[in-house]
Amino acid sequence: MPSSTGSQLERSLQKLVDLLWVECVNCPVAERQAIWDRGLLAIRSTVGAAFLCVEMQDALQDAGFRLGIFYFNAQAARFYGAAMG
């Protein structure tokens, strides 16, 4: 699925982002940030250097935006230079 910037993440990595999103969207709002943070650490340890690729950062930015964790989607974050998290 393309991000708001048009970048596209490979399917296996997108699945990790989607699973994190589903876990967060189904949790109590008060716990959302903590679950998101733990999920990011788990993804980072799983994928290693791929965590830093632009496509992964875009996918995570968009997922965080949809959850209300971030104020910008990936396209706006790139335009305004907003850092993720």
N, C-alpha and C positions, 0 to 999 in steps of 0.2 A: 504494500500500500504506500503510495507516495506521500511524503510529508507536505506540510504547507509550503515548503520551499521548492518542492518538486523532486527532492532527493528520494531515493528508494533504497531501503535496507534489505539485505538478503533475508530470505524467508525464515531461516533458523534464528537469526537475531531478532527479527520482528516478532517471532513467537515469544521470546523472552520478555520483550517490552509489553506485548499484549497480556501475558500472564501476570505481570506486575500490575498493569492497569486494572485488570479484573479483580485481583486481590485487594487493591486499594479501593475500588469503587464499591466493593461489597463489605467493607469494614466500617466501623463507626467513624464518623468524621473526626472525632477527637484523636483517633489513633492513626489517621491517614498519613500524616507527615512522618511519623516514626516507622510505619510499615514501608513507606516509599524509600526512606533512607536505607533501611535494612535491605530492601530489594535492590537498590542501586549497588550496594556493596556486594551482594550475591552475584549480580550480573557482571560487575567488574571482575570479580575473582573467576567467574566462569569463562568470560570471553577475552580477558587480558587486554592486549593492545587494541583489539577491535573496539573496545569501549570508547576510545578517543577518536574514532573515525567520525567524519562529519555526518554521515547518514545515521549513525547511532545517536549522536547528540541531537540531531533534528527529531528523530523518533521519540526520544525521551522528553525533549522539550515540548513536543506536541501532546504527548500523553500526560505530562504534568500540567499543562495548560488545561486540558479537558477535565482533569481532576480538581482544578482550582488551586493547585499547589504553586503554579507559576502564573505571572501576570501577562506573559507574552507567549504566543505560539512561536514556532521556529522561524517563520518568515519575519515577524516583527522583532524577535530577539536578534536576528542577524542584522536587520536594518538599524536598530537602536544600539547594538553592541551590548545587549544585556547578557550577563553571565548566567549560566544555568546553576540554580541552587546557590 
